[in-house]
């Protein structure tokens, strides 16, 4: 089992063929839960490209894509900023609070 509150089982079986880029671990349902983390970390270590990281760190000033990404503001962010530039935080509605309270506790 995996996911929020360990409530998911056999989820990846349905999507790993259609969306392989979402599943880093081959056959996640067949891997023991305590081994998933170490396998994930090993893959991250293997895939990490130190030169790319350093290029992003020291070459960002010359990278127009980097500056464009920093300047980008999605519509939902703009709609949640007041006229004085401060963020607007919505409160949870009563039914949303009830839904959150009804979630089972992790044991």
Backbone as JSON, one array per atom type, in Angstrom:
{
  "sequence": "XXXXXXXXXXXXXXXXXXXXXXXXXXXXXXXXXXXXXXXXXXXXXXXXXXXXXXXXXXXXXXXXXXXXXXXXXXXXXXXXXXXXXXXXXXXXXXXXXXXXXXXXXXX",
  "N": [[0.84, -1.18, 0.0], [0.34, 2.34, -0.47], [0.63, 5.91, -0.85], [-1.49, 8.63, 0.28], [-2.08, 8.26, 3.63], [-1.66, 5.57, 3.36], [-3.61, 4.44, 1.7], [-3.87, 3.52, -0.87], [-3.8, 0.91, -3.28], [-2.48, -1.2, -5.76], [-2.68, 0.78, -7.68], [-0.84, 1.76, -9.58], [-0.72, -0.23, -11.43], [-2.67, 0.19, -13.33], [-1.87, 2.5, -14.66], [0.83, 2.45, -15.39], [1.54, 1.52, -17.94], [0.35, 3.31, -19.69], [1.3, 5.8, -18.85], [4.3, 5.9, -18.48], [6.27, 7.7, -17.64], [5.47, 8.65, -15.22], [5.93, 6.75, -13.34], [8.58, 5.79, -11.59], [9.65, 3.55, -10.45], [9.96, 0.24, -11.31], [7.27, -1.96, -11.56], [5.88, -1.21, -8.98], [4.04, -2.26, -7.16], [4.97, -4.77, -6.56], [7.23, -4.44, -5.09], [8.7, -4.45, -1.92], [7.52, -2.44, 0.75], [9.39, -1.2, 2.51], [11.67, -1.14, 0.98], [11.29, 0.57, -1.11], [11.98, 3.28, -0.67], [14.82, 3.25, -0.48], [15.43, 2.33, -3.04], [14.4, 4.42, -4.57], [16.04, 6.55, -3.76], [18.52, 5.6, -4.63], [18.09, 5.63, -7.4], [17.69, 8.38, -7.82], [20.21, 9.34, -7.1], [21.73, 8.15, -9.11], [20.64, 9.35, -11.42], [21.19, 12.02, -11.06], [22.65, 14.91, -12.33], [25.5, 16.44, -12.05], [26.88, 18.43, -13.5], [24.83, 19.69, -14.88], [23.39, 20.77, -12.77], [25.27, 22.58, -11.69], [25.54, 24.21, -13.91], [23.0, 25.35, -14.01], [23.11, 26.73, -11.63], [25.28, 28.55, -11.84], [25.05, 29.61, -14.4], [22.67, 30.88, -14.76], [22.16, 33.62, -15.01], [22.58, 34.29, -17.66], [20.65, 32.91, -18.99], [17.79, 33.01, -20.83], [15.44, 31.52, -20.63], [15.35, 30.76, -17.97], [15.0, 33.28, -16.72], [12.53, 33.93, -17.8], [10.94, 31.93, -16.67], [11.11, 32.63, -13.96], [9.77, 35.06, -14.0], [7.22, 34.38, -14.71], [3.79, 34.28, -13.9], [1.2, 32.4, -12.95], [-2.32, 32.37, -13.79], [-3.99, 31.76, -11.59], [-2.54, 32.63, -9.43], [-2.36, 35.38, -9.73], [-5.04, 36.01, -9.42], [-5.38, 35.7, -6.75], [-4.28, 37.74, -5.34], [-4.38, 40.68, -3.55], [-5.31, 44.16, -4.11], [-3.36, 45.65, -2.87], [-1.15, 44.09, -3.15], [-0.84, 41.93, -1.46], [-1.15, 38.47, -0.54], [-4.24, 36.65, -0.87], [-5.89, 34.62, 1.31], [-7.96, 31.91, 1.3], [-10.53, 30.69, 3.41], [-11.27, 27.43, 4.69], [-14.27, 25.89, 3.65], [-17.27, 24.94, 5.45], [-18.12, 22.3, 4.76], [-15.75, 21.34, 3.67], [-14.07, 21.39, 5.88], [-15.35, 19.45, 7.45], [-14.96, 17.24, 5.81], [-12.17, 16.97, 5.91], [-11.85, 16.43, 8.64], [-13.05, 13.97, 8.75], [-11.28, 12.18, 7.67], [-9.4, 9.21, 8.05], [-7.25, 8.44, 10.82], [-3.71, 8.05, 10.68], [-2.17, 5.02, 11.4]],
  "CA": [[0.0, 0.0, 0.0], [1.09, 3.57, -0.58], [-0.22, 7.09, -1.0], [-1.95, 9.31, 1.47], [-2.6, 7.38, 4.68], [-1.51, 4.19, 2.88], [-4.94, 4.03, 1.28], [-3.88, 3.09, -2.27], [-3.23, -0.39, -3.62], [-2.58, -1.58, -7.17], [-2.99, 1.96, -8.48], [0.08, 1.92, -10.7], [-0.96, -1.27, -12.42], [-3.53, 0.7, -14.39], [-1.32, 3.65, -15.38], [2.25, 2.38, -15.75], [1.71, 1.34, -19.38], [-0.09, 4.52, -20.38], [2.08, 6.96, -18.42], [5.51, 5.38, -17.85], [7.08, 8.76, -17.05], [4.99, 8.91, -13.86], [6.31, 5.65, -12.45], [10.02, 5.61, -11.62], [9.97, 2.22, -9.95], [9.33, -0.8, -12.11], [6.36, -2.81, -10.78], [5.91, -0.76, -7.58], [3.21, -3.11, -6.3], [5.68, -5.99, -6.2], [8.4, -4.08, -4.28], [8.37, -4.3, -0.52], [7.39, -1.03, 1.13], [10.6, -0.66, 3.14], [12.75, -1.05, -0.02], [10.97, 1.61, -2.11], [12.74, 4.5, -0.41], [16.23, 3.08, -0.84], [15.49, 2.25, -4.5], [14.16, 5.77, -5.08], [17.25, 7.34, -3.52], [19.57, 5.09, -5.54], [17.81, 6.13, -8.75], [17.95, 9.82, -7.83], [21.67, 9.51, -7.11], [22.21, 7.75, -10.44], [20.16, 10.29, -12.44], [21.61, 13.39, -10.78], [23.68, 15.4, -13.24], [26.19, 17.52, -11.35], [27.19, 19.51, -14.43], [23.58, 20.42, -15.15], [23.09, 21.53, -11.56], [26.21, 23.71, -11.62], [25.19, 25.12, -15.0], [21.82, 26.1, -13.57], [23.48, 27.59, -10.52], [26.18, 29.63, -12.23], [24.77, 30.14, -15.72], [21.29, 31.35, -14.83], [22.09, 35.03, -15.4], [22.58, 34.39, -19.12], [19.63, 32.0, -19.52], [16.5, 33.69, -20.96], [14.36, 30.63, -20.17], [15.36, 30.88, -16.51], [14.39, 34.56, -16.37], [11.11, 33.83, -18.15], [10.28, 31.09, -15.66], [10.99, 33.4, -12.73], [8.81, 36.15, -14.18], [5.89, 33.84, -15.0], [2.8, 34.23, -12.82], [-0.01, 31.76, -13.46], [-3.54, 33.12, -13.54], [-4.56, 31.54, -10.26], [-1.79, 33.41, -8.45], [-2.78, 36.76, -9.89], [-6.41, 36.19, -8.92], [-5.38, 35.58, -5.3], [-3.48, 38.82, -4.78], [-5.21, 41.86, -3.37], [-4.83, 45.35, -4.81], [-2.15, 46.15, -2.23], [-0.07, 43.16, -3.42], [-0.75, 40.87, -0.45], [-1.93, 37.28, -0.93], [-5.56, 36.43, -0.27], [-6.01, 33.23, 1.71], [-9.33, 31.48, 1.5], [-10.81, 29.8, 4.53], [-11.97, 26.22, 4.31], [-15.72, 25.9, 3.83], [-17.68, 23.98, 6.49], [-18.11, 20.92, 4.26], [-14.36, 20.94, 3.49], [-13.57, 21.09, 7.22], [-15.92, 18.16, 7.84], [-14.3, 16.21, 5.02], [-10.82, 16.78, 6.47], [-11.98, 15.79, 9.95], [-13.52, 12.59, 8.59], [-10.21, 11.33, 7.19], [-8.93, 8.33, 9.13], [-5.92, 8.7, 11.36], [-2.67, 7.08, 10.3], [-1.82, 4.2, 12.57]],
  "C": [[0.89, 1.25, 0.0], [0.11, 4.72, -0.7], [-0.62, 7.66, 0.34], [-2.59, 8.32, 2.43], [-2.57, 5.91, 4.26], [-2.83, 3.6, 2.38], [-5.0, 3.51, -0.15], [-3.22, 1.72, -2.41], [-3.47, -0.64, -5.1], [-2.96, -0.42, -8.09], [-2.13, 2.03, -9.73], [-0.1, 0.86, -11.77], [-1.77, -0.74, -13.6], [-2.89, 1.82, -15.21], [0.1, 3.46, -15.88], [2.48, 2.14, -17.24], [1.36, 2.6, -20.16], [0.78, 5.74, -20.07], [3.38, 6.5, -17.74], [6.38, 6.45, -17.2], [6.65, 9.1, -15.63], [5.5, 7.89, -12.85], [7.81, 5.4, -12.59], [10.43, 4.18, -11.26], [9.22, 1.18, -10.76], [8.52, -1.73, -11.2], [6.31, -2.42, -9.3], [5.08, -1.63, -6.65], [3.94, -4.37, -5.84], [6.92, -5.72, -5.34], [7.95, -3.87, -2.84], [8.44, -2.82, -0.12], [8.68, -0.46, 1.7], [11.77, -0.54, 2.16], [12.51, 0.07, -1.03], [11.82, 2.86, -1.91], [14.19, 4.36, -0.84], [16.38, 2.97, -2.36], [15.29, 3.61, -5.14], [15.42, 6.62, -4.94], [18.38, 6.9, -4.43], [19.34, 5.6, -6.95], [18.08, 7.63, -8.85], [19.44, 10.09, -7.88], [22.24, 9.19, -8.49], [21.86, 8.8, -11.5], [20.66, 11.72, -12.24], [22.79, 13.78, -11.68], [24.33, 16.64, -12.6], [26.5, 18.7, -12.27], [25.96, 20.34, -14.74], [23.23, 21.31, -13.97], [23.99, 22.76, -11.47], [25.93, 24.72, -12.73], [23.97, 25.96, -14.66], [22.18, 27.11, -12.49], [24.3, 28.8, -10.98], [25.87, 30.25, -13.58], [23.39, 30.76, -15.86], [21.17, 32.79, -15.31], [22.0, 35.21, -16.91], [21.45, 33.6, -19.77], [18.27, 32.69, -19.61], [15.32, 32.82, -20.5], [14.23, 30.71, -18.65], [14.66, 32.17, -16.08], [12.9, 34.56, -16.7], [10.34, 33.01, -17.14], [10.11, 31.85, -14.35], [9.92, 34.49, -12.83], [7.38, 35.66, -14.36], [5.01, 33.82, -13.75], [1.53, 33.6, -13.39], [-1.26, 32.54, -13.04], [-4.09, 32.95, -12.14], [-3.8, 32.32, -9.19], [-2.24, 34.86, -8.52], [-4.17, 37.0, -9.3], [-6.46, 36.13, -7.4], [-4.48, 36.63, -4.64], [-4.35, 40.07, -4.71], [-4.59, 43.06, -4.07], [-3.58, 45.92, -4.16], [-0.99, 45.16, -2.33], [0.08, 42.03, -2.43], [-1.6, 39.67, -0.89], [-3.25, 37.19, -0.17], [-5.66, 34.94, 0.05], [-7.48, 32.92, 1.97], [-9.43, 30.59, 2.73], [-11.44, 28.53, 3.98], [-13.46, 26.4, 4.55], [-16.07, 24.84, 4.86], [-17.63, 22.54, 6.0], [-16.68, 20.43, 4.03], [-13.72, 20.61, 4.84], [-14.08, 19.73, 7.69], [-15.23, 17.02, 7.1], [-12.89, 15.94, 5.55], [-10.88, 16.06, 7.82], [-12.4, 14.32, 9.84], [-12.44, 11.64, 8.07], [-9.7, 10.45, 8.33], [-7.52, 8.72, 9.57], [-4.94, 7.63, 10.9], [-2.26, 6.32, 11.55], [-0.43, 3.68, 12.48]]
}
